[in-house]
Amino acid sequence: MRQKAWAIHFVYAGIFLLLAGGQMYAVESFQLTPSATKFLAHNVGPGPETPRGALNHLMVNSGADVRETISPPSWIAWAALSAGTVMAVHGGLLIARKK
């Protein structure tokens, strides 16, 4: 029973990657909300001690409606679709082998 539980995780992870890859393939760019942009500026981007980080923090904290646009490269969609397919099929084969 323990092996079957792991196999279903492979299937679910594969389906998730398939959906994420399809979404990235269908959409050219993603525009974040102002709160997500502020979160990224404070936690992920360059620190406020660098010139770019200081400008980012100034723009985000000024109260303006700043929205970050993310444009992922096209190869990421194909990589997610491929990995999702392999994981879903592998999980399905593990489930079928245990029956």
C-alpha positions in Angstrom: 0.0 0.0 0.0 2.9 2.4 0.7 4.2 2.2 -2.9 0.8 3.0 -4.2 0.6 6.1 -2.1 3.9 7.4 -3.7 2.6 6.5 -7.2 -0.5 8.7 -6.8 1.8 11.6 -5.8 3.7 11.2 -9.0 0.4 11.3 -10.9 -0.8 14.5 -9.1 2.6 16.2 -9.5 2.5 15.3 -13.2 -1.0 16.8 -13.6 0.0 19.9 -11.8 3.1 20.4 -14.1 0.9 19.7 -17.1 -1.5 22.4 -16.1 1.2 24.9 -15.2 3.0 24.2 -18.5 -0.2 24.6 -20.5 -0.9 27.9 -18.7 2.6 29.2 -19.4 2.3 28.1 -23.1 -1.1 29.9 -23.5 -0.2 33.2 -21.8 2.6 35.5 -23.0 3.1 37.4 -19.8 1.7 37.6 -16.2 0.9 40.9 -14.5 1.2 40.8 -10.8 -1.1 42.6 -8.3 0.4 45.6 -6.4 0.6 43.6 -3.2 2.5 40.8 -4.9 4.8 43.4 -6.5 5.5 44.9 -3.1 6.2 41.5 -1.6 8.7 40.7 -4.4 10.4 44.1 -4.0 10.9 43.6 -0.3 11.8 39.9 -0.2 13.2 38.7 -3.5 14.7 41.7 -5.3 18.0 43.5 -4.7 18.4 45.1 -1.2 17.7 48.8 -0.6 21.4 49.4 -0.3 21.9 49.0 -4.0 20.8 51.7 -6.5 18.3 49.4 -8.3 16.9 48.1 -5.0 16.6 51.7 -3.6 14.7 52.7 -6.7 12.4 49.6 -6.4 11.7 50.3 -2.8 11.0 54.0 -3.5 8.5 53.2 -6.3 6.7 50.4 -4.3 6.5 52.4 -1.1 5.4 55.7 -2.8 1.8 54.5 -2.9 1.7 54.3 -6.7 -0.2 51.4 -8.3 3.0 49.6 -9.4 2.5 46.2 -11.1 5.4 43.9 -12.2 5.1 42.0 -15.4 6.7 38.6 -15.7 7.4 37.1 -19.2 8.7 33.6 -18.8 10.8 32.2 -21.7 9.0 29.7 -24.0 11.3 26.8 -23.1 9.9 26.7 -19.5 6.4 25.8 -20.8 7.8 22.9 -22.9 9.9 21.7 -20.0 7.0 21.7 -17.6 4.7 19.9 -20.1 7.4 17.3 -20.8 8.2 16.7 -17.1 4.5 16.6 -16.3 3.8 14.0 -18.9 6.7 11.8 -17.8 5.7 12.0 -14.1 2.0 11.3 -14.8 2.8 8.3 -17.0 5.4 7.0 -14.5 2.9 7.2 -11.7 0.2 5.5 -13.8 2.6 2.7 -14.6 3.5 2.2 -10.9 -0.2 2.0 -10.0 -0.9 -0.5 -12.8 2.1 -2.7 -11.9 0.9 -3.0 -8.2 -2.5 -4.3 -9.2 
